[in-house]
Amino acid sequence: MRPGRAIVVCLALLSALAGPGAPQPVMAQATTVQPRVHRVGPSRALKMPSDAARIARDRDIVEIDAGVYVDCAVWRANRLTIRGIGGLATVKTKTCQGKAIWVIDGDATTVERIAFADAAVPDKNGAGIRLTAGSLVVRDSVFEGNENGILAGDAPGKSVLIERSRFERNGKCDPVCAHGIYINQVRELTVRDCVFRDQRIGHHIKSRALNTTVTGTTVEDGTGGTASYLIDVPNGGNVLIAGNKLQKANTSDNRTIAIAIGMEGAKHPSTAV
């Protein structure tokens, strides 16, 4: 018997035993906690994204007015939606925990219409977004002039989806390389309908995911980009790269390889046939 049926039967039995005229038991009604909406902007009670990050709880929505915010934030709640309203909300320059403009510690976060610019940290591996362990969706966003655009740590079973977003002039190799995006060991990385341009050293896309898909995306050095690989999948796995526009420049740090697969050991199995 299902638990819900058991409750109904027990209440009916209690009612019968009590006899006519006795007070009837009342079934408890299930309640759902509605997500709160936090609005951020110069004219709002919450002036900076970090103000919302401090009070956000699971499933909340954060709406950030278009504009420029010299701010950094650490997002710890799960299933957050964080989005720009009325255009792009740009967060720039300031970093948290020596890691990134936004450090995302929660799981299943969605970021939409946010621009990240000029992230740099003392160890020279700063990011627009540093994802520590969860899944992430990034849509309609921009990453410009950062050491890493997005840097994601190991998170077995998790996924990263990046779509309709632009990455320009990111990257650094001093002393180690930072990239347009660098996704470590997750279940799946999907990049679609994006633009990667003018990467400064490092790779435009580097993925250690078990499954890597890049489709409908422009990856180009431009006339002066100095990237090494356009796409690097160093540990292999299932890889789909299709329907993209790819271009390498004469100024590339590596002029002979555009796409590299398994260059650091093909450790991930492929189920493709």
Steps between C-alpha positions, in 0.01 A plus 500: 500500500634846412573735796235749390229229491607381845439848644153519344402154629622581853302824507185324377541233771542764770187677378293178511620413851420847630134459406249753364526855619863469605751756364639380169875476443647751255750383240818704489544683172836480324669837470755608242755768580488750215829639372572854604598761241788729599545813290839668480586844370603855591140592587424173682539402864764252382763711327748230396479136389698404811216641714263249340753217526513541878125446545409269211361159586428192290289561186501879532514734200739795484428775247776755443430829325711571192809700585855462627582361845854493639419211728562131565272239655498149642178313419433209739130416454384227261278532190545875479404701192708817462421727206546848363188711445464768234828401331833365614602541862880528503707395799868579476845531651437393859554133596403286800708238683789562264301301239245684290252783458229245583579188698213252468494243780136396453359241261275541195562873452371690196670825390340714227587838346802568720835637375826423683806714433863534608526221757858468625636350821848467656549139381408617147219248464202724569164445333180677415322199652668242720273196537617290792293181486148528356316516169477829313302657214628824341290675236524827306803613699837659425854436628765758404858555607506239778780258576244217471152564371352203688703261715317192632641251751450124508134407553422139403144461376448873445461693176587838350292658222616821331287649224466823305793654685811689393860460618759758388860581595515255788802289591846513653802271537700630793621265648226252398233545236149638544240458226179633350324219683667222697260228612649221709356154558122525474252266333423731211604831345275647230596819314260619231439816299787687667790718384861467616733763361848652547613260771825612667720189534344184645211330318160638407325185629659239728286209622578199717132400501398140433278633220588816306270659240579821308248597229396812309789694651760740358851446636751735343830662584417807294793692353707518816388226736778291651308191616656156488216255412154610399350197677691273737352176637811366674355183650273386216152358566195546278559807281265669253632806316266593216362796307757746632710776341868458595791733416863518608721807469860534387564636847375178667723350769448166321452537125474130414219362722144634514326215688691274741352183651676274748824696510536443875395136487164365379381411850126526435330215313307565183168326440476623140486237224 
